[in-house]
Amino acid sequence: MDTHEFLSLAQQLDKELRQDYHQHELYSYMTVWLKSRMPSLYKELEANFRRIEPSVYAHNACLSAISERQEDALSGQLREVSVCEPESYGERRLA
């Protein structure tokens, strides 16, 4: 599995499991099962991930930077919005 395929499938799986509050336990169970019953496959999968790991983390860092930039831009836009104070009853302006 290459980096692109992993990122695409991981995003799809994350959407499916987002509502599962026991997701961590599921991943732990699957890891323990695979490592104890199929250690050679586990090692192969781990080695494959370690091969693409730098690209995965670089991709996630880029997404994080984009998200932070968007938040900063939105924050700046919100500061620029002028706030109109409501007029009190006795201070209505006549046009």
Backbone torsions as a table, in degrees:
resi	resn	phi	psi	omega
1	MET	NA	128.7	178.6
2	ASP	-90.4	175.7	-175.7
3	THR	-60.4	-46.9	-178.1
4	HIS	-59.9	-46.6	179.8
5	GLU	-62.3	-44.1	179.6
6	PHE	-59.9	-49.2	-177.4
7	LEU	-61.9	-40.9	179.4
8	SER	-64.4	-49.2	-178.7
9	LEU	-70.0	-35.0	178.5
10	ALA	-65.1	-39.9	178.1
11	GLN	-64.4	-42.6	178.7
12	GLN	-63.5	-44.8	179.7
13	LEU	-65.2	-39.2	179.2
14	ASP	-60.1	-40.9	177.9
15	LYS	-63.3	-39.6	-179.3
16	GLU	-68.2	-36.4	-173.8
17	LEU	-98.6	1.2	-174.8
18	ARG	-56.3	-34.4	-178.2
19	GLN	-85.7	-3.2	-177.5
20	ASP	-87.4	107.0	-177.9
21	TYR	-71.8	-12.7	-179.8
22	HIS	-104.8	22.5	-177.3
23	GLN	-58.3	-42.6	-179.7
24	HIS	-61.0	-43.4	179.6
25	GLU	-64.6	-37.4	177.5
26	LEU	-61.8	-48.8	179.1
27	TYR	-62.6	-39.9	178.4
28	SER	-63.2	-45.1	179.5
29	TYR	-60.2	-47.5	-178.3
30	MET	-63.0	-39.8	179.0
31	THR	-65.6	-46.8	179.6
32	VAL	-61.9	-44.5	-179.5
33	TRP	-60.9	-50.4	-177.3
34	LEU	-63.8	-43.6	-178.0
35	LYS	-66.7	-35.4	-177.7
36	SER	-82.9	-32.1	-174.9
37	ARG	-100.5	-24.2	-179.3
38	MET	-138.5	64.6	-174.4
39	PRO	-60.6	-33.2	-179.9
40	SER	-68.8	-39.9	176.6
41	LEU	-66.1	-41.0	177.5
42	TYR	-58.2	-46.8	-179.8
43	LYS	-63.3	-38.8	178.3
44	GLU	-64.4	-45.3	178.8
45	LEU	-63.5	-41.5	178.5
46	GLU	-62.5	-43.9	178.8
47	ALA	-63.1	-40.4	178.0
48	ASN	-63.3	-41.8	178.5
49	PHE	-65.9	-43.4	-179.5
50	ARG	-59.5	-30.1	179.0
51	ARG	-67.8	-39.0	-178.0
52	ILE	-98.4	-4.5	-175.1
53	GLU	-52.1	-47.3	-179.9
54	PRO	-58.9	-39.1	178.9
55	SER	-67.4	-38.0	179.1
56	VAL	-63.7	-47.2	-179.7
57	TYR	-67.1	-35.9	176.7
58	ALA	-63.6	-42.6	177.9
59	HIS	-61.3	-46.3	180.0
60	ASN	-64.4	-36.6	177.5
61	ALA	-65.4	-39.3	176.8
62	CYS	-63.1	-45.1	178.6
63	LEU	-61.7	-40.0	179.2
64	SER	-64.5	-43.1	179.5
65	ALA	-64.1	-41.5	178.1
66	ILE	-63.0	-44.0	179.6
67	SER	-61.6	-44.2	178.9
68	GLU	-63.6	-40.7	178.7
69	ARG	-63.1	-41.2	178.8
70	GLN	-65.6	-40.0	177.9
71	GLU	-64.1	-42.2	178.6
72	ASP	-63.6	-42.0	179.3
73	ALA	-63.9	-43.2	179.3
74	LEU	-64.5	-41.8	178.9
75	SER	-61.2	-42.8	177.8
76	GLY	-63.8	-39.8	178.1
77	GLN	-65.0	-38.9	179.9
78	LEU	-67.0	-33.6	177.7
79	ARG	-68.4	-29.0	-177.6
80	GLU	-81.2	-14.0	-179.1
81	VAL	-70.0	125.2	179.0
82	SER	-79.6	142.2	-178.9
83	VAL	-105.3	124.1	177.5
84	CYS	-92.5	123.4	179.4
85	GLU	-78.1	137.7	177.2
86	PRO	-68.4	142.7	179.5
87	GLU	-79.1	141.7	176.8
88	SER	-79.4	165.9	-174.7
89	TYR	-61.3	-38.7	-175.9
90	GLY	-84.9	-4.0	-174.4
91	GLU	-117.7	32.2	178.8
92	ARG	-66.4	134.8	179.5
93	ARG	-88.4	138.6	177.7
94	LEU	-95.4	137.4	-179.1
95	ALA	-87.7	NA	NA
